[in-house]
Amino acid sequence: MYLGKVIGRVVSTVKDASLEGRKLLLIRRLPNGPAVIAVDAVGAGAGETVYVCRGREAAFAFKPQEVSTEASVVAIVDTIEREL
Amino acid sequence: MLLARIVGTVVATRKDPRLEGKKLLICRQVDPDGNDEKGYLIAVDTVDAGFREKVLIVQGSSARMAQGCKDTPVDAAIVGIVDQVAQD
């Protein structure tokens, strides 16, 4: 799991049936990572810092439906506290 | 999941029986602006994508959840044809 920032959206008409009705978000891995596409499970929006789950487990966010994804937005971050 | 564009096809006659009838495409990873990135991968097509189209690829064991890929030896599947990438 890692933190990311929502930097955009991806629109696709022809797609896997399990992705129908799902929002595809363009996420920049924080702090300066690559851009990845994740399926939204929590209703995240532009500019928000989110928590991204990757791998086989990403599909568990949509149980019992089997969604074909390997990256899902599973939380919207309110605050981060850290010591240096 | 990653963005890629299709740059070619792969033909294989002798292959795992569970791959029969599946289209194998050579995909080049691209950034959100459409610029090529390093490396390429071979993915199984599940949405009838074509040459030069920008597509959405799912990798790893999740690729087996794509339509028609259940219990097949697949670790990269094309699951969507991208119409538009909107950046904020």
Backbone of each chain as nested JSON, in Angstrom:
{
  "chains": [
    {"id": "A", "residues": [
      {"number": 1, "name": "MET", "atoms": {"N": [0.85, -1.18, 0.0], "CA": [0.0, 0.0, 0.0], "C": [0.891, 1.236, 0.0]}},
      {"number": 2, "name": "TYR", "atoms": {"N": [0.466, 2.271, -0.633], "CA": [1.24, 3.5, -0.661], "C": [0.327, 4.712, -0.777]}},
      {"number": 3, "name": "LEU", "atoms": {"N": [0.927, 5.871, -0.564], "CA": [0.164, 7.109, -0.661], "C": [0.276, 7.661, -2.075]}},
      {"number": 4, "name": "GLY", "atoms": {"N": [-0.801, 8.283, -2.521], "CA": [-0.765, 8.888, -3.845], "C": [-1.627, 10.131, -3.878]}},
      {"number": 5, "name": "LYS", "atoms": {"N": [-1.468, 10.881, -4.95], "CA": [-2.291, 12.073, -5.139], "C": [-3.068, 11.915, -6.44]}},
      {"number": 6, "name": "VAL", "atoms": {"N": [-4.349, 12.235, -6.4], "CA": [-5.173, 12.111, -7.599], "C": [-4.832, 13.254, -8.55]}},
      {"number": 7, "name": "ILE", "atoms": {"N": [-4.333, 12.905, -9.73], "CA": [-3.939, 13.961, -10.68], "C": [-4.804, 13.967, -11.942]}},
      {"number": 8, "name": "GLY", "atoms": {"N": [-5.748, 13.038, -12.05], "CA": [-6.596, 13.058, -13.239], "C": [-7.489, 11.831, -13.321]}},
      {"number": 9, "name": "ARG", "atoms": {"N": [-8.134, 11.71, -14.463], "CA": [-9.054, 10.598, -14.678], "C": [-8.769, 9.949, -16.029]}},
      {"number": 10, "name": "VAL", "atoms": {"N": [-9.177, 8.706, -16.14], "CA": [-9.037, 8.01, -17.414], "C": [-10.434, 7.586, -17.875]}},
      {"number": 11, "name": "VAL", "atoms": {"N": [-10.754, 7.899, -19.123], "CA": [-12.058, 7.542, -19.666], "C": [-11.89, 6.402, -20.661]}},
      {"number": 12, "name": "SER", "atoms": {"N": [-12.676, 5.365, -20.486], "CA": [-12.6, 4.215, -21.385], "C": [-14.011, 3.688, -21.628]}},
      {"number": 13, "name": "THR", "atoms": {"N": [-14.385, 3.55, -22.897], "CA": [-15.735, 3.066, -23.211], "C": [-15.743, 1.546, -23.347]}},
      {"number": 14, "name": "VAL", "atoms": {"N": [-14.799, 1.053, -24.146], "CA": [-14.71, -0.403, -24.316], "C": [-13.813, -0.928, -23.209]}},
      {"number": 15, "name": "LYS", "atoms": {"N": [-14.373, -1.671, -22.293], "CA": [-13.55, -2.19, -21.197], "C": [-14.123, -3.488, -20.661]}},
      {"number": 16, "name": "ASP", "atoms": {"N": [-13.365, -4.11, -19.794], "CA": [-13.782, -5.361, -19.181], "C": [-15.108, -5.133, -18.446]}},
      {"number": 17, "name": "ALA", "atoms": {"N": [-16.004, -6.112, -18.527], "CA": [-17.331, -5.964, -17.922], "C": [-17.248, -5.667, -16.431]}},
      {"number": 18, "name": "SER", "atoms": {"N": [-16.225, -6.201, -15.772], "CA": [-16.118, -5.981, -14.325], "C": [-15.736, -4.536, -13.987]}},
      {"number": 19, "name": "LEU", "atoms": {"N": [-15.283, -3.773, -14.986], "CA": [-14.884, -2.378, -14.72], "C": [-16.003, -1.396, -15.062]}},
      {"number": 20, "name": "GLU", "atoms": {"N": [-17.122, -1.891, -15.551], "CA": [-18.228, -0.996, -15.919], "C": [-18.73, -0.248, -14.689]}},
      {"number": 21, "name": "GLY", "atoms": {"N": [-18.91, 1.057, -14.869], "CA": [-19.423, 1.866, -13.758], "C": [-18.383, 2.227, -12.723]}},
      {"number": 22, "name": "ARG", "atoms": {"N": [-17.151, 1.809, -12.93], "CA": [-16.083, 2.119, -11.969], "C": [-15.32, 3.339, -12.445]}},
      {"number": 23, "name": "LYS", "atoms": {"N": [-14.872, 4.151, -11.491], "CA": [-14.105, 5.351, -11.831], "C": [-12.624, 5.003, -11.866]}},
      {"number": 24, "name": "LEU", "atoms": {"N": [-11.975, 5.377, -12.956], "CA": [-10.536, 5.119, -13.083], "C": [-9.79, 6.418, -12.81]}},
      {"number": 25, "name": "LEU", "atoms": {"N": [-8.927, 6.396, -11.819], "CA": [-8.208, 7.607, -11.432], "C": [-6.737, 7.5, -11.795]}},
      {"number": 26, "name": "LEU", "atoms": {"N": [-6.208, 8.646, -12.199], "CA": [-4.777, 8.737, -12.47], "C": [-4.12, 9.21, -11.175]}},
      {"number": 27, "name": "ILE", "atoms": {"N": [-3.197, 8.432, -10.665], "CA": [-2.607, 8.709, -9.354], "C": [-1.101, 8.911, -9.5]}},
      {"number": 28, "name": "ARG", "atoms": {"N": [-0.583, 9.941, -8.851], "CA": [0.864, 10.138, -8.802], "C": [1.335, 9.58, -7.471]}},
      {"number": 29, "name": "ARG", "atoms": {"N": [2.206, 8.61, -7.518], "CA": [2.706, 8.031, -6.278], "C": [3.564, 9.061, -5.561]}},
      {"number": 30, "name": "LEU", "atoms": {"N": [3.29, 9.27, -4.278], "CA": [4.022, 10.285, -3.525], "C": [5.339, 9.724, -2.996]}},
      {"number": 31, "name": "PRO", "atoms": {"N": [6.408, 10.548, -2.892], "CA": [6.407, 11.964, -3.221], "C": [6.586, 12.256, -4.726]}},
      {"number": 32, "name": "ASN", "atoms": {"N": [7.424, 11.508, -5.417], "CA": [7.666, 11.849, -6.827], "C": [7.689, 10.617, -7.715]}},
      {"number": 33, "name": "GLY", "atoms": {"N": [6.788, 9.706, -7.445], "CA": [6.812, 8.441, -8.174], "C": [6.133, 8.523, -9.525]}},
      {"number": 34, "name": "PRO", "atoms": {"N": [5.983, 7.369, -10.167], "CA": [5.352, 7.328, -11.481], "C": [3.836, 7.484, -11.375]}},
      {"number": 35, "name": "ALA", "atoms": {"N": [3.201, 7.777, -12.507], "CA": [1.74, 7.866, -12.544], "C": [1.172, 6.467, -12.763]}},
      {"number": 36, "name": "VAL", "atoms": {"N": [0.182, 6.104, -11.957], "CA": [-0.464, 4.805, -12.122], "C": [-1.967, 5.016, -12.22]}},
      {"number": 37, "name": "ILE", "atoms": {"N": [-2.664, 4.009, -12.703], "CA": [-4.114, 4.096, -12.781], "C": [-4.704, 3.154, -11.744]}},
      {"number": 38, "name": "ALA", "atoms": {"N": [-5.641, 3.666, -10.973], "CA": [-6.264, 2.855, -9.933], "C": [-7.775, 2.981, -10.031]}},
      {"number": 39, "name": "VAL", "atoms": {"N": [-8.468, 1.915, -9.63], "CA": [-9.932, 1.938, -9.617], "C": [-10.373, 2.508, -8.277]}},
      {"number": 40, "name": "ASP", "atoms": {"N": [-11.304, 3.44, -8.336], "CA": [-11.752, 4.116, -7.127], "C": [-12.77, 3.266, -6.363]}},
      {"number": 41, "name": "ALA", "atoms": {"N": [-12.523, 3.068, -5.061], "CA": [-13.466, 2.305, -4.238], "C": [-14.126, 3.176, -3.176]}},
      {"number": 42, "name": "VAL", "atoms": {"N": [-13.706, 4.437, -3.051], "CA": [-14.211, 5.268, -1.953], "C": [-14.776, 6.616, -2.4]}},
      {"number": 43, "name": "GLY", "atoms": {"N": [-14.751, 6.92, -3.67], "CA": [-15.274, 8.213, -4.126], "C": [-14.273, 9.344, -4.0]}},
      {"number": 44, "name": "ALA", "atoms": {"N": [-13.025, 9.078, -4.295], "CA": [-11.988, 10.115, -4.207], "C": [-12.091, 11.072, -5.395]}},
      {"number": 45, "name": "GLY", "atoms": {"N": [-11.577, 12.292, -5.189], "CA": [-11.657, 13.288, -6.252], "C": [-10.335, 13.974, -6.51]}},
      {"number": 46, "name": "ALA", "atoms": {"N": [-10.373, 14.92, -7.435], "CA": [-9.165, 15.604, -7.889], "C": [-8.378, 16.234, -6.744]}},
      {"number": 47, "name": "GLY", "atoms": {"N": [-7.081, 16.059, -6.766], "CA": [-6.186, 16.712, -5.82], "C": [-6.11, 16.063, -4.456]}},
      {"number": 48, "name": "GLU", "atoms": {"N": [-6.921, 15.052, -4.194], "CA": [-6.914, 14.446, -2.87], "C": [-5.746, 13.478, -2.691]}},
      {"number": 49, "name": "THR", "atoms": {"N": [-5.262, 13.427, -1.443], "CA": [-4.24, 12.436, -1.111], "C": [-4.964, 11.153, -0.731]}},
      {"number": 50, "name": "VAL", "atoms": {"N": [-4.556, 10.065, -1.342], "CA": [-5.274, 8.807, -1.133], "C": [-4.313, 7.674, -0.787]}},
      {"number": 51, "name": "TYR", "atoms": {"N": [-4.932, 6.605, -0.356], "CA": [-4.219, 5.422, 0.049], "C": [-4.49, 4.37, -1.027]}},
      {"number": 52, "name": "VAL", "atoms": {"N": [-3.463, 3.878, -1.64], "CA": [-3.642, 2.956, -2.763], "C": [-3.18, 1.559, -2.364]}},
      {"number": 53, "name": "CYS", "atoms": {"N": [-4.017, 0.588, -2.642], "CA": [-3.689, -0.811, -2.37], "C": [-3.361, -1.455, -3.701]}},
      {"number": 54, "name": "ARG", "atoms": {"N": [-2.266, -2.169, -3.762], "CA": [-1.929, -2.784, -5.034], "C": [-1.765, -4.299, -4.916]}},
      {"number": 55, "name": "GLY", "atoms": {"N": [-1.735, -4.934, -6.06], "CA": [-1.596, -6.388, -6.096], "C": [-2.958, -7.066, -6.126]}},
      {"number": 56, "name": "ARG", "atoms": {"N": [-2.94, -8.343, -5.925], "CA": [-4.165, -9.154, -5.954], "C": [-5.191, -8.621, -4.954]}},
      {"number": 57, "name": "GLU", "atoms": {"N": [-4.703, -8.09, -3.852], "CA": [-5.572, -7.629, -2.773], "C": [-6.417, -6.427, -3.182]}},
      {"number": 58, "name": "ALA", "atoms": {"N": [-5.976, -5.701, -4.209], "CA": [-6.715, -4.514, -4.643], "C": [-8.141, -4.882, -5.037]}},
      {"number": 59, "name": "ALA", "atoms": {"N": [-8.318, -6.062, -5.569], "CA": [-9.644, -6.485, -6.018], "C": [-10.564, -6.778, -4.839]}},
      {"number": 60, "name": "PHE", "atoms": {"N": [-9.99, -7.027, -3.667], "CA": [-10.804, -7.354, -2.491], "C": [-11.673, -6.172, -2.057]}},
      {"number": 61, "name": "ALA", "atoms": {"N": [-11.3, -4.968, -2.447], "CA": [-12.075, -3.79, -2.063], "C": [-13.481, -3.836, -2.66]}},
      {"number": 62, "name": "PHE", "atoms": {"N": [-13.664, -4.634, -3.701], "CA": [-14.957, -4.653, -4.383], "C": [-15.714, -5.95, -4.143]}},
      {"number": 63, "name": "LYS", "atoms": {"N": [-15.268, -6.739, -3.191], "CA": [-15.929, -8.012, -2.897], "C": [-17.418, -7.786, -2.672]}},
      {"number": 64, "name": "PRO", "atoms": {"N": [-18.288, -8.694, -3.053], "CA": [-18.024, -9.991, -3.66], "C": [-17.776, -9.936, -5.167]}},
      {"number": 65, "name": "GLN", "atoms": {"N": [-17.904, -8.76, -5.781], "CA": [-17.651, -8.702, -7.218], "C": [-16.165, -8.89, -7.496]}},
      {"number": 66, "name": "GLU", "atoms": {"N": [-15.854, -9.584, -8.548], "CA": [-14.455, -9.785, -8.917], "C": [-14.066, -8.749, -9.953]}},
      {"number": 67, "name": "VAL", "atoms": {"N": [-13.42, -7.69, -9.512], "CA": [-13.027, -6.625, -10.415], "C": [-11.588, -6.855, -10.853]}},
      {"number": 68, "name": "SER", "atoms": {"N": [-11.38, -6.728, -12.14], "CA": [-10.056, -6.987, -12.675], "C": [-9.169, -5.753, -12.529]}},
      {"number": 69, "name": "THR", "atoms": {"N": [-8.546, -5.617, -11.383], "CA": [-7.649, -4.489, -11.131], "C": [-6.488, -4.924, -10.266]}},
      {"number": 70, "name": "GLU", "atoms": {"N": [-5.359, -4.219, -10.386], "CA": [-4.267, -4.511, -9.469], "C": [-3.875, -3.265, -8.703]}},
      {"number": 71, "name": "ALA", "atoms": {"N": [-4.708, -2.216, -8.771], "CA": [-4.497, -1.027, -7.953], "C": [-5.85, -0.396, -7.656]}},
      {"number": 72, "name": "SER", "atoms": {"N": [-6.138, -0.176, -6.37], "CA": [-7.415, 0.422, -5.986], "C": [-7.181, 1.52, -4.975]}},
      {"number": 73, "name": "VAL", "atoms": {"N": [-8.007, 2.58, -5.071], "CA": [-7.98, 3.627, -4.055], "C": [-8.903, 3.152, -2.94]}},
      {"number": 74, "name": "VAL", "atoms": {"N": [-8.341, 2.902, -1.752], "CA": [-9.143, 2.325, -0.68], "C": [-9.379, 3.291, 0.48]}},
      {"number": 75, "name": "ALA", "atoms": {"N": [-8.749, 4.465, 0.471], "CA": [-8.986, 5.428, 1.55], "C": [-8.584, 6.822, 1.089]}},
      {"number": 76, "name": "ILE", "atoms": {"N": [-9.282, 7.827, 1.653], "CA": [-8.91, 9.212, 1.413], "C": [-8.211, 9.704, 2.676]}},
      {"number": 77, "name": "VAL", "atoms": {"N": [-7.016, 10.228, 2.515], "CA": [-6.218, 10.622, 3.679], "C": [-6.672, 11.992, 4.187]}},
      {"number": 78, "name": "ASP", "atoms": {"N": [-6.954, 12.073, 5.495], "CA": [-7.299, 13.365, 6.104], "C": [-6.027, 14.071, 6.549]}},
      {"number": 79, "name": "THR", "atoms": {"N": [-5.255, 13.406, 7.389], "CA": [-4.016, 14.014, 7.89], "C": [-2.912, 12.967, 7.96]}},
      {"number": 80, "name": "ILE", "atoms": {"N": [-1.697, 13.46, 7.913], "CA": [-0.535, 12.585, 8.095], "C": [0.305, 13.216, 9.194]}},
      {"number": 81, "name": "GLU", "atoms": {"N": [0.654, 12.43, 10.187], "CA": [1.538, 12.947, 11.24], "C": [2.821, 12.155, 11.198]}},
      {"number": 82, "name": "ARG", "atoms": {"N": [3.917, 12.836, 11.266], "CA": [5.171, 12.098, 11.274], "C": [6.259, 12.907, 11.952]}},
      {"number": 83, "name": "GLU", "atoms": {"N": [7.258, 12.196, 12.443], "CA": [8.404, 12.859, 13.057], "C": [9.524, 12.827, 12.04]}},
      {"number": 84, "name": "LEU", "atoms": {"N": [9.882, 13.941, 11.553], "CA": [10.942, 14.099, 10.542], "C": [11.055, 12.891, 9.656]}}
    ]},
    {"id": "B", "residues": [
      {"number": 1, "name": "MET", "atoms": {"N": [-2.326, -0.752, -12.445], "CA": [-2.753, -0.697, -13.837], "C": [-1.923, 0.345, -14.558]}},
      {"number": 2, "name": "LEU", "atoms": {"N": [-1.645, 0.116, -15.803], "CA": [-0.822, 1.075, -16.514], "C": [-1.37, 1.389, -17.903]}},
      {"number": 3, "name": "LEU", "atoms": {"N": [-0.891, 2.524, -18.403], "CA": [-1.283, 2.959, -19.734], "C": [-0.242, 2.469, -20.722]}},
      {"number": 4, "name": "ALA", "atoms": {"N": [-0.687, 2.043, -21.884], "CA": [0.26, 1.59, -22.902], "C": [-0.362, 1.795, -24.269]}},
      {"number": 5, "name": "ARG", "atoms": {"N": [0.499, 1.759, -25.276], "CA": [-0.064, 1.775, -26.634], "C": [0.402, 0.511, -27.341]}},
      {"number": 6, "name": "ILE", "atoms": {"N": [-0.415, 0.047, -28.24], "CA": [-0.116, -1.217, -28.914], "C": [0.835, -0.961, -30.073]}},
      {"number": 7, "name": "VAL", "atoms": {"N": [1.941, -1.691, -30.063], "CA": [2.94, -1.479, -31.106], "C": [3.138, -2.709, -31.99]}},
      {"number": 8, "name": "GLY", "atoms": {"N": [2.478, -3.791, -31.665], "CA": [2.658, -4.958, -32.521], "C": [1.902, -6.171, -32.015]}},
      {"number": 9, "name": "THR", "atoms": {"N": [2.02, -7.244, -32.769], "CA": [1.346, -8.484, -32.374], "C": [2.361, -9.61, -32.253]}},
      {"number": 10, "name": "VAL", "atoms": {"N": [2.003, -10.639, -31.531], "CA": [2.852, -11.808, -31.385], "C": [2.074, -13.011, -31.889]}},
      {"number": 11, "name": "VAL", "atoms": {"N": [2.728, -13.828, -32.698], "CA": [2.087, -15.044, -33.182], "C": [2.827, -16.231, -32.59]}},
      {"number": 12, "name": "ALA", "atoms": {"N": [2.1, -17.141, -31.988], "CA": [2.707, -18.337, -31.423], "C": [1.827, -19.527, -31.768]}},
      {"number": 13, "name": "THR", "atoms": {"N": [2.432, -20.548, -32.368], "CA": [1.636, -21.711, -32.74], "C": [1.62, -22.723, -31.605]}},
      {"number": 14, "name": "ARG", "atoms": {"N": [2.831, -23.034, -31.115], "CA": [2.882, -23.971, -29.986], "C": [2.791, -23.169, -28.703]}},
      {"number": 15, "name": "LYS", "atoms": {"N": [1.729, -23.376, -27.986], "CA": [1.556, -22.628, -26.739], "C": [0.662, -23.41, -25.803]}},
      {"number": 16, "name": "ASP", "atoms": {"N": [0.574, -22.916, -24.593], "CA": [-0.296, -23.553, -23.617], "C": [-1.716, -23.606, -24.199]}},
      {"number": 17, "name": "PRO", "atoms": {"N": [-2.389, -24.743, -24.077], "CA": [-3.727, -24.871, -24.665], "C": [-4.696, -23.805, -24.16]}},
      {"number": 18, "name": "ARG", "atoms": {"N": [-4.464, -23.319, -22.944], "CA": [-5.385, -22.323, -22.401], "C": [-5.176, -20.942, -23.02]}},
      {"number": 19, "name": "LEU", "atoms": {"N": [-4.101, -20.814, -23.809], "CA": [-3.866, -19.541, -24.493], "C": [-4.399, -19.563, -25.924]}},
      {"number": 20, "name": "GLU", "atoms": {"N": [-4.925, -20.701, -26.322], "CA": [-5.404, -20.799, -27.702], "C": [-6.586, -19.872, -27.945]}},
      {"number": 21, "name": "GLY", "atoms": {"N": [-6.54, -19.192, -29.084], "CA": [-7.621, -18.264, -29.423], "C": [-7.474, -16.902, -28.793]}},
      {"number": 22, "name": "LYS", "atoms": {"N": [-6.408, -16.707, -28.03], "CA": [-6.2, -15.401, -27.402], "C": [-5.209, -14.584, -28.221]}},
      {"number": 23, "name": "LYS", "atoms": {"N": [-5.488, -13.302, -28.341], "CA": [-4.617, -12.421, -29.111], "C": [-3.529, -11.873, -28.195]}},
      {"number": 24, "name": "LEU", "atoms": {"N": [-2.285, -12.017, -28.627], "CA": [-1.156, -11.501, -27.837], "C": [-0.637, -10.235, -28.501]}},
      {"number": 25, "name": "LEU", "atoms": {"N": [-0.563, -9.161, -27.75], "CA": [-0.146, -7.891, -28.325], "C": [1.096, -7.344, -27.633]}},
      {"number": 26, "name": "ILE", "atoms": {"N": [1.956, -6.719, -28.41], "CA": [3.136, -6.063, -27.843], "C": [2.721, -4.65, -27.456]}},
      {"number": 27, "name": "CYS", "atoms": {"N": [2.942, -4.3, -26.208], "CA": [2.501, -2.998, -25.711], "C": [3.682, -2.217, -25.168]}},
      {"number": 28, "name": "ARG", "atoms": {"N": [3.687, -0.946, -25.475], "CA": [4.737, -0.058, -24.994], "C": [4.115, 0.856, -23.942]}},
      {"number": 29, "name": "GLN", "atoms": {"N": [4.707, 0.869, -22.773], "CA": [4.15, 1.701, -21.711], "C": [4.287, 3.182, -22.061]}},
      {"number": 30, "name": "VAL", "atoms": {"N": [3.249, 3.972, -21.784], "CA": [3.303, 5.41, -22.046], "C": [2.929, 6.17, -20.772]}},
      {"number": 31, "name": "ASP", "atoms": {"N": [3.378, 7.431, -20.706], "CA": [2.989, 8.261, -19.569], "C": [1.633, 8.91, -19.883]}},
      {"number": 32, "name": "PRO", "atoms": {"N": [1.029, 9.628, -18.91], "CA": [-0.307, 10.193, -19.159], "C": [-0.361, 11.139, -20.356]}},
      {"number": 33, "name": "ASP", "atoms": {"N": [0.783, 11.725, -20.73], "CA": [0.798, 12.617, -21.892], "C": [0.927, 11.862, -23.21]}},
      {"number": 34, "name": "GLY", "atoms": {"N": [1.152, 10.573, -23.127], "CA": [1.256, 9.765, -24.338], "C": [2.682, 9.532, -24.805]}},
      {"number": 35, "name": "ASN", "atoms": {"N": [3.659, 10.004, -24.024], "CA": [5.055, 9.792, -24.408], "C": [5.5, 8.38, -24.018]}},
      {"number": 36, "name": "ASP", "atoms": {"N": [6.3, 7.794, -24.872], "CA": [6.787, 6.435, -24.61], "C": [7.663, 6.383, -23.37]}},
      {"number": 37, "name": "GLU", "atoms": {"N": [7.518, 5.283, -22.629], "CA": [8.416, 5.046, -21.505], "C": [9.249, 3.823, -21.82]}},
      {"number": 38, "name": "LYS", "atoms": {"N": [10.186, 3.544, -20.924], "CA": [11.089, 2.422, -21.189], "C": [10.355, 1.091, -21.082]}},
      {"number": 39, "name": "GLY", "atoms": {"N": [10.774, 0.148, -21.874], "CA": [10.284, -1.22, -21.768], "C": [8.967, -1.469, -22.49]}},
      {"number": 40, "name": "TYR", "atoms": {"N": [8.698, -2.747, -22.711], "CA": [7.44, -3.142, -23.343], "C": [6.988, -4.424, -22.69]}},
      {"number": 41, "name": "LEU", "atoms": {"N": [5.756, -4.801, -22.917], "CA": [5.297, -6.078, -22.404], "C": [4.304, -6.707, -23.359]}},
      {"number": 42, "name": "ILE", "atoms": {"N": [4.139, -8.015, -23.203], "CA": [3.179, -8.756, -24.017], "C": [1.936, -8.97, -23.157]}},
      {"number": 43, "name": "ALA", "atoms": {"N": [0.794, -8.568, -23.684], "CA": [-0.437, -8.716, -22.914], "C": [-1.487, -9.433, -23.751]}},
      {"number": 44, "name": "VAL", "atoms": {"N": [-2.363, -10.151, -23.05], "CA": [-3.469, -10.833, -23.721], "C": [-4.604, -9.833, -23.9]}},
      {"number": 45, "name": "ASP", "atoms": {"N": [-5.158, -9.799, -25.104], "CA": [-6.229, -8.849, -25.397], "C": [-7.589, -9.429, -25.022]}},
      {"number": 46, "name": "THR", "atoms": {"N": [-8.371, -8.686, -24.23], "CA": [-9.724, -9.161, -23.884], "C": [-10.799, -8.201, -24.391]}},
      {"number": 47, "name": "VAL", "atoms": {"N": [-10.397, -7.097, -25.032], "CA": [-11.385, -6.089, -25.446], "C": [-11.329, -5.769, -26.944]}},
      {"number": 48, "name": "ASP", "atoms": {"N": [-10.644, -6.607, -27.717], "CA": [-10.509, -6.372, -29.159], "C": [-9.821, -5.059, -29.482]}},
      {"number": 49, "name": "ALA", "atoms": {"N": [-8.716, -4.809, -28.845], "CA": [-7.954, -3.591, -29.105], "C": [-7.183, -3.76, -30.408]}},
      {"number": 50, "name": "GLY", "atoms": {"N": [-6.793, -2.637, -30.98], "CA": [-6.076, -2.692, -32.252], "C": [-4.782, -1.908, -32.228]}},
      {"number": 51, "name": "PHE", "atoms": {"N": [-4.069, -1.995, -33.349], "CA": [-2.774, -1.354, -33.524], "C": [-2.85, 0.143, -33.215]}},
      {"number": 52, "name": "ARG", "atoms": {"N": [-1.886, 0.644, -32.492], "CA": [-1.708, 2.062, -32.14], "C": [-2.715, 2.578, -31.119]}},
      {"number": 53, "name": "GLU", "atoms": {"N": [-3.627, 1.749, -30.659], "CA": [-4.598, 2.233, -29.68], "C": [-3.972, 2.336, -28.295]}},
      {"number": 54, "name": "LYS", "atoms": {"N": [-4.458, 3.305, -27.53], "CA": [-3.992, 3.44, -26.152], "C": [-4.877, 2.56, -25.276]}},
      {"number": 55, "name": "VAL", "atoms": {"N": [-4.262, 1.75, -24.459], "CA": [-5.034, 0.77, -23.687], "C": [-4.662, 0.784, -22.211]}},
      {"number": 56, "name": "LEU", "atoms": {"N": [-5.511, 0.099, -21.462], "CA": [-5.343, -0.045, -20.028], "C": [-4.936, -1.491, -19.773]}},
      {"number": 57, "name": "ILE", "atoms": {"N": [-3.818, -1.678, -19.069], "CA": [-3.324, -3.033, -18.834], "C": [-3.343, -3.342, -17.349]}},
      {"number": 58, "name": "VAL", "atoms": {"N": [-3.824, -4.513, -17.013], "CA": [-3.765, -4.953, -15.631], "C": [-2.727, -6.074, -15.559]}},
      {"number": 59, "name": "GLN", "atoms": {"N": [-1.884, -5.984, -14.529], "CA": [-0.774, -6.934, -14.419], "C": [-0.917, -7.816, -13.189]}},
      {"number": 60, "name": "GLY", "atoms": {"N": [-0.12, -8.864, -13.172], "CA": [-0.096, -9.738, -12.006], "C": [-1.273, -10.693, -11.985]}},
      {"number": 61, "name": "SER", "atoms": {"N": [-1.535, -11.261, -10.815], "CA": [-2.581, -12.282, -10.74], "C": [-3.958, -11.706, -11.018]}},
      {"number": 62, "name": "SER", "atoms": {"N": [-4.106, -10.38, -10.867], "CA": [-5.408, -9.767, -11.165], "C": [-5.756, -9.885, -12.644]}},
      {"number": 63, "name": "ALA", "atoms": {"N": [-4.75, -10.078, -13.473], "CA": [-4.999, -10.211, -14.912], "C": [-5.881, -11.424, -15.186]}},
      {"number": 64, "name": "ARG", "atoms": {"N": [-5.793, -12.409, -14.321], "CA": [-6.606, -13.617, -14.514], "C": [-8.079, -13.381, -14.242]}},
      {"number": 65, "name": "MET", "atoms": {"N": [-8.395, -12.236, -13.648], "CA": [-9.804, -11.935, -13.387], "C": [-10.47, -11.282, -14.589]}},
      {"number": 66, "name": "ALA", "atoms": {"N": [-9.692, -10.941, -15.602], "CA": [-10.271, -10.356, -16.811], "C": [-11.11, -11.419, -17.514]}},
      {"number": 67, "name": "GLN", "atoms": {"N": [-12.026, -10.925, -18.363], "CA": [-12.948, -11.842, -19.014], "C": [-12.22, -12.905, -19.848]}},
      {"number": 68, "name": "GLY", "atoms": {"N": [-12.525, -14.145, -19.607], "CA": [-11.954, -15.231, -20.383], "C": [-10.546, -15.626, -19.984]}},
      {"number": 69, "name": "CYS", "atoms": {"N": [-10.025, -15.027, -18.907], "CA": [-8.654, -15.341, -18.495], "C": [-8.6, -16.168, -17.214]}},
      {"number": 70, "name": "LYS", "atoms": {"N": [-9.748, -16.623, -16.763], "CA": [-9.771, -17.386, -15.52], "C": [-8.947, -18.672, -15.68]}},
      {"number": 71, "name": "ASP", "atoms": {"N": [-8.104, -18.936, -14.712], "CA": [-7.268, -20.143, -14.708], "C": [-6.386, -20.284, -15.94]}},
      {"number": 72, "name": "THR", "atoms": {"N": [-5.991, -19.171, -16.523], "CA": [-5.069, -19.242, -17.651], "C": [-3.703, -18.702, -17.218]}},
      {"number": 73, "name": "PRO", "atoms": {"N": [-2.632, -19.15, -17.889], "CA": [-1.294, -18.665, -17.522], "C": [-1.039, -17.269, -18.091]}},
      {"number": 74, "name": "VAL", "atoms": {"N": [-1.689, -16.273, -17.497], "CA": [-1.617, -14.901, -17.994], "C": [-1.237, -13.969, -16.847]}},
      {"number": 75, "name": "ASP", "atoms": {"N": [-0.266, -13.086, -17.072], "CA": [0.043, -12.115, -16.005], "C": [-0.032, -10.669, -16.505]}},
      {"number": 76, "name": "ALA", "atoms": {"N": [-0.566, -10.469, -17.708], "CA": [-0.824, -9.112, -18.191], "C": [-1.989, -9.193, -19.16]}},
      {"number": 77, "name": "ALA", "atoms": {"N": [-3.023, -8.415, -18.901], "CA": [-4.203, -8.451, -19.773], "C": [-4.641, -7.027, -20.093]}},
      {"number": 78, "name": "ILE", "atoms": {"N": [-5.076, -6.837, -21.349], "CA": [-5.623, -5.544, -21.749], "C": [-7.094, -5.557, -21.367]}},
      {"number": 79, "name": "VAL", "atoms": {"N": [-7.501, -4.624, -20.494], "CA": [-8.887, -4.639, -20.008], "C": [-9.683, -3.409, -20.438]}},
      {"number": 80, "name": "GLY", "atoms": {"N": [-9.053, -2.483, -21.147], "CA": [-9.82, -1.319, -21.585], "C": [-9.117, -0.57, -22.705]}},
      {"number": 81, "name": "ILE", "atoms": {"N": [-9.93, 0.051, -23.556], "CA": [-9.377, 0.929, -24.585], "C": [-9.59, 2.351, -24.087]}},
      {"number": 82, "name": "VAL", "atoms": {"N": [-8.529, 3.118, -23.995], "CA": [-8.606, 4.453, -23.402], "C": [-9.105, 5.463, -24.434]}},
      {"number": 83, "name": "ASP", "atoms": {"N": [-10.167, 6.174, -24.062], "CA": [-10.676, 7.24, -24.932], "C": [-9.942, 8.54, -24.64]}},
      {"number": 84, "name": "GLN", "atoms": {"N": [-9.759, 8.795, -23.353], "CA": [-9.251, 10.096, -22.962], "C": [-8.565, 9.995, -21.602]}},
      {"number": 85, "name": "VAL", "atoms": {"N": [-7.477, 10.737, -21.452], "CA": [-6.824, 10.858, -20.149], "C": [-6.917, 12.329, -19.757]}},
      {"number": 86, "name": "ALA", "atoms": {"N": [-7.647, 12.616, -18.699], "CA": [-7.819, 14.006, -18.266], "C": [-6.934, 14.264, -17.064]}},
      {"number": 87, "name": "GLN", "atoms": {"N": [-6.041, 15.248, -17.183], "CA": [-5.157, 15.578, -16.067], "C": [-5.59, 16.887, -15.436]}},
      {"number": 88, "name": "ASP", "atoms": {"N": [-5.593, 16.915, -14.101], "CA": [-6.003, 18.14, -13.4], "C": [-4.831, 19.1, -13.303]}}
    ]}
  ]
}
